[in-house]
Amino acid sequence: MNKTIDCRGMACPLPVVNAKKASEELSSGDILTVVVDNEIAVQNLTRFGEHKGFTVTAEKKSDSEYAVTMNIGEIKSSVNNDENIECAVDSRSKGMVVVLSANTMGTGDEKLGAALMKAFVFALTKQDKLPDTVLCYNSGAYLSCEGSDSLEDFKLLESEGVNILTCGTCLDFYGLKEKLAVGSVTNMYDIVETLENASKIIKP
């Protein structure tokens, strides 16, 4: 039996609570899919499913839709009530946008600029408040692609719910379209809209 529940728009712990209830109505070997709209919910559901002994996979359908699939095994009783459900904390600062328009930071020596940019992205992961979105365009597109020294830091940011968006025109121009390794492709319309709606823009 396959069952899908839509938990988009729900704050923690409701996605986990609903997943717990649905899993208890299923039998071993059944499949439960939970649809959510943020990375934090994905983390919470994954931790819940693994704690219960389920096989868990997660798929990003779009910037605002994720599907967490659980292959139901024997139901454990270790999670008995809502009070035992721990939620990951969303540490993003809503509306904060970081703009990376180059793969180097500042003007002058290119090697120094590359080292500074690597240090900037690393430092970004250590902040108490993370950005809501990181925009990469022009040669900044290199930062989110295979071979980037900052790739693991970008993946860490994405795992915390940060949207990593890279300009599609820029990827095409530099021949990087098949090498995008984190986040998703965006376009100029979305870039303008993101910047217009930003409460704070940071551009190193």
C-alpha positions as CSV (number, residue, x, y, z in Angstrom):
1,M,0.0,0.0,0.0
2,N,1.2,3.5,-0.9
3,K,0.1,6.6,1.0
4,T,0.9,10.2,0.4
5,I,0.2,13.1,2.9
6,D,0.7,16.8,2.1
7,C,2.3,18.7,4.9
8,R,3.2,21.8,3.0
9,G,2.7,25.0,5.0
10,M,2.9,23.2,8.4
11,A,5.4,24.2,11.1
12,C,7.3,21.6,13.2
13,P,6.3,19.3,14.7
14,L,3.1,18.9,12.6
15,P,4.8,17.1,9.6
16,V,6.4,14.6,11.9
17,V,3.2,14.2,14.0
18,N,1.2,13.5,10.8
19,A,3.9,11.1,9.5
20,K,3.9,9.2,12.8
21,K,0.1,8.9,12.7
22,A,0.1,7.8,9.1
23,S,2.9,5.3,9.6
24,E,1.0,3.6,12.4
25,E,-1.9,3.0,10.0
26,L,0.4,1.2,7.5
27,S,1.9,-2.3,7.5
28,S,5.5,-3.5,7.0
29,G,6.5,-3.0,3.4
30,D,4.1,-0.2,2.8
31,I,5.3,3.1,1.4
32,L,4.6,6.5,3.0
33,T,5.4,9.7,1.1
34,V,5.3,13.1,3.0
35,V,5.3,16.2,0.9
36,V,6.8,19.3,2.6
37,D,8.0,22.8,1.5
38,N,11.3,23.3,3.3
39,E,14.6,21.6,4.1
40,I,14.1,21.8,7.9
41,A,11.0,19.6,7.6
42,V,13.0,17.1,5.4
43,Q,15.6,16.9,8.2
44,N,13.0,16.3,10.9
45,L,11.2,13.7,8.9
46,T,14.4,11.9,7.9
47,R,15.5,11.8,11.6
48,F,12.1,10.5,12.6
49,G,12.0,7.8,10.0
50,E,15.5,6.6,10.7
51,H,14.7,6.6,14.4
52,K,11.8,4.3,13.7
53,G,13.9,2.0,11.6
54,F,12.4,2.9,8.2
55,T,14.3,3.2,5.0
56,V,14.1,6.9,4.2
57,T,14.8,8.8,0.9
58,A,14.3,12.5,0.1
59,E,13.8,14.2,-3.2
60,K,13.8,17.9,-4.0
61,K,10.9,18.4,-6.5
62,S,11.3,22.2,-6.7
63,D,12.5,25.1,-4.6
64,S,9.3,24.8,-2.5
65,E,8.5,21.1,-2.7
66,Y,10.2,18.1,-1.3
67,A,9.1,14.5,-1.0
68,V,10.3,12.3,1.9
69,T,9.6,8.6,1.3
70,M,9.6,6.0,4.0
71,N,9.6,2.3,3.5
72,I,7.7,1.2,6.5
73,G,9.3,-1.6,8.6
74,E,8.2,-2.9,11.9
75,I,6.8,0.0,13.9
76,K,8.9,0.8,17.0
77,S,7.3,2.4,20.1
78,S,10.3,4.6,21.0
79,V,8.5,7.8,19.9
80,N,5.3,7.8,22.0
81,N,4.1,11.4,22.0
82,D,4.6,14.8,20.4
83,E,6.7,16.0,23.3
84,N,9.5,13.5,22.3
85,I,9.7,15.0,18.8
86,E,12.7,17.3,18.4
87,C,12.6,19.9,15.7
88,A,15.6,21.2,13.9
89,V,15.9,25.0,14.2
90,D,15.5,27.2,11.1
91,S,18.5,29.5,11.5
92,R,17.9,31.5,8.3
93,S,17.3,35.2,8.3
94,K,14.2,35.7,6.3
95,G,14.8,38.0,3.3
96,M,18.6,38.0,3.6
97,V,20.2,37.5,0.2
98,V,23.9,37.0,-0.5
99,V,24.9,37.9,-4.0
100,L,28.0,36.3,-5.5
101,S,28.6,37.9,-8.9
102,A,32.2,36.5,-9.2
103,N,34.3,33.6,-8.1
104,T,36.8,36.0,-6.6
105,M,36.4,38.6,-3.9
106,G,37.5,42.1,-4.4
107,T,39.8,43.5,-7.1
108,G,43.5,42.9,-7.5
109,D,45.4,39.6,-7.5
110,E,43.1,36.8,-8.8
111,K,44.7,34.1,-6.6
112,L,44.1,36.2,-3.5
113,G,40.6,37.0,-4.6
114,A,39.8,33.3,-5.0
115,A,41.2,32.6,-1.5
116,L,39.2,35.4,0.0
117,M,35.9,34.1,-1.7
118,K,36.6,30.6,-0.3
119,A,37.1,32.1,3.1
120,F,33.9,34.2,2.8
121,V,31.7,31.3,1.9
122,F,33.2,29.2,4.7
123,A,32.6,32.0,7.2
124,L,29.0,32.3,5.9
125,T,28.3,28.7,7.2
126,K,29.5,29.7,10.7
127,Q,27.1,32.6,11.2
128,D,24.3,32.4,13.8
129,K,21.9,33.7,11.1
130,L,22.2,32.2,7.7
131,P,21.0,33.8,4.5
132,D,17.6,32.9,3.0
133,T,19.1,32.8,-0.5
134,V,22.5,32.8,-2.2
135,L,22.5,34.1,-5.8
136,C,25.4,33.1,-8.1
137,Y,25.7,34.8,-11.4
138,N,28.4,35.8,-14.0
139,S,31.6,33.9,-12.9
140,G,30.0,33.4,-9.5
141,A,28.4,30.4,-11.3
142,Y,31.7,28.5,-10.9
143,L,31.2,28.5,-7.1
144,S,28.2,26.1,-7.2
145,C,29.6,23.7,-9.8
146,E,31.9,20.7,-9.8
147,G,35.5,21.5,-9.0
148,S,34.6,24.5,-6.7
149,D,36.6,24.8,-3.5
150,S,33.4,26.0,-1.8
151,L,31.2,23.2,-2.9
152,E,31.0,21.4,0.5
153,D,30.2,24.7,2.2
154,F,27.4,25.3,-0.3
155,K,26.0,21.8,0.3
156,L,26.1,22.5,4.1
157,L,24.2,25.8,3.5
158,E,21.6,24.0,1.4
159,S,21.2,21.3,4.1
160,E,20.2,24.1,6.5
161,G,17.5,25.3,4.1
162,V,19.4,28.0,2.3
163,N,18.3,28.4,-1.4
164,I,21.3,28.2,-3.7
165,L,20.3,29.7,-7.1
166,T,22.6,29.9,-10.1
167,C,22.0,31.9,-13.2
168,G,21.1,29.6,-16.1
169,T,22.4,32.0,-18.8
170,C,25.7,32.2,-17.0
171,L,26.0,28.4,-16.7
172,D,25.4,28.2,-20.5
173,F,27.9,31.0,-21.2
174,Y,30.7,29.3,-19.3
175,G,29.8,25.8,-20.4
176,L,28.8,24.7,-16.9
177,K,25.2,23.6,-17.3
178,E,26.0,19.9,-16.8
179,K,28.4,20.6,-13.9
180,L,26.0,22.3,-11.5
181,A,26.5,20.4,-8.2
182,V,24.3,22.2,-5.7
183,G,21.1,24.2,-5.7
184,S,19.0,24.9,-8.8
185,V,19.1,27.0,-11.9
186,T,17.4,30.4,-11.9
187,N,16.7,33.1,-14.5
188,M,16.9,36.9,-14.6
189,Y,13.2,37.4,-13.8
190,D,13.6,35.4,-10.6
191,I,16.9,37.1,-9.8
192,V,15.2,40.6,-10.0
193,E,12.2,39.4,-8.0
194,T,14.5,37.9,-5.3
195,L,16.4,41.2,-5.0
196,E,13.3,43.3,-5.0
197,N,11.8,41.3,-2.1
198,A,15.0,41.1,-0.1
199,S,15.2,42.8,3.3
200,K,19.0,42.7,3.3
201,I,21.4,42.2,0.4
202,I,25.1,41.3,1.1
203,K,27.6,41.4,-1.8
204,P,31.2,40.8,-0.9
